Amino acid sequence: MKLSDLKENQKAKVIKVDSSLKSLKKRLSDMGFVRNQEIEIKRIAPLGDPIEISLKGYSLSLRKKEAEKIEIEKI
């Protein structure tokens, strides 16, 4: 399942970041999207982009295209 498929207030665990772009993969890893990290969708913009995510005690926003690169497992 992809991170972009989650709905508001759902929790998940990161399985892997699947990107052919090394720079994107590194940037997402630096933000905290690493294996087994628990995340929660806080809000989704009315048109679906961006997505506000909570992880490691802080919130961040991702574009939907970036969220599609993160494989997750629902909790």
C-alpha positions as CSV (number, residue, x, y, z in Angstrom):
1,M,0.0,0.0,0.0
2,K,1.2,3.5,-0.7
3,L,1.2,6.5,1.7
4,S,-1.0,8.4,-0.7
5,D,-3.8,5.8,-0.2
6,L,-4.3,6.5,3.5
7,K,-7.2,8.7,4.8
8,E,-7.1,11.3,7.5
9,N,-6.3,10.1,11.1
10,Q,-5.0,6.7,9.9
11,K,-1.8,5.3,11.2
12,A,0.8,3.2,9.3
13,K,4.3,1.9,9.5
14,V,6.9,2.6,6.7
15,I,8.0,-0.4,4.8
16,K,10.3,1.3,2.3
17,V,10.9,4.3,0.1
18,D,10.7,3.2,-3.5
19,S,12.3,5.8,-5.7
20,S,14.7,5.6,-8.6
21,L,15.8,9.1,-7.8
22,K,18.6,8.8,-5.2
23,S,18.2,12.5,-4.1
24,L,14.4,12.0,-3.4
25,K,15.1,8.8,-1.5
26,K,17.8,10.4,0.6
27,R,15.6,13.5,1.3
28,L,12.7,11.4,2.5
29,S,15.0,9.2,4.6
30,D,16.5,12.4,6.2
31,M,12.9,13.6,7.0
32,G,12.3,10.4,9.0
33,F,10.7,8.0,6.5
34,V,12.7,5.0,7.5
35,R,11.8,1.3,7.9
36,N,9.3,0.6,10.7
37,Q,8.8,4.3,11.5
38,E,5.2,4.9,12.6
39,I,3.4,7.8,10.9
40,E,-0.1,9.3,11.0
41,I,-2.0,11.3,8.4
42,K,-3.2,14.5,10.1
43,R,-4.9,16.3,7.2
44,I,-5.3,16.1,3.4
45,A,-5.9,19.3,1.4
46,P,-9.3,19.6,-0.3
47,L,-7.8,18.7,-3.7
48,G,-5.7,15.9,-2.3
49,D,-2.3,17.8,-2.4
50,P,-0.4,18.3,-0.1
51,I,-0.8,15.8,2.7
52,E,0.1,16.7,6.3
53,I,1.9,13.8,8.2
54,S,3.0,13.4,11.8
55,L,6.1,11.4,12.6
56,K,8.8,11.5,15.3
57,G,6.9,14.2,17.1
58,Y,6.7,16.8,14.3
59,S,4.4,17.5,11.3
60,L,5.4,17.9,7.7
61,S,3.7,18.2,4.4
62,L,4.4,16.1,1.3
63,R,3.2,16.3,-2.2
64,K,1.0,13.4,-3.4
65,K,3.7,12.4,-5.9
66,E,6.2,12.1,-3.1
67,A,3.8,10.1,-0.9
68,E,3.3,7.6,-3.8
69,K,6.9,6.6,-3.4
70,I,6.5,5.5,0.2
71,E,5.3,2.0,0.8
72,I,3.5,1.5,4.1
73,E,1.6,-1.1,6.2
74,K,-1.6,0.0,8.0
75,I,-1.6,-0.3,11.8
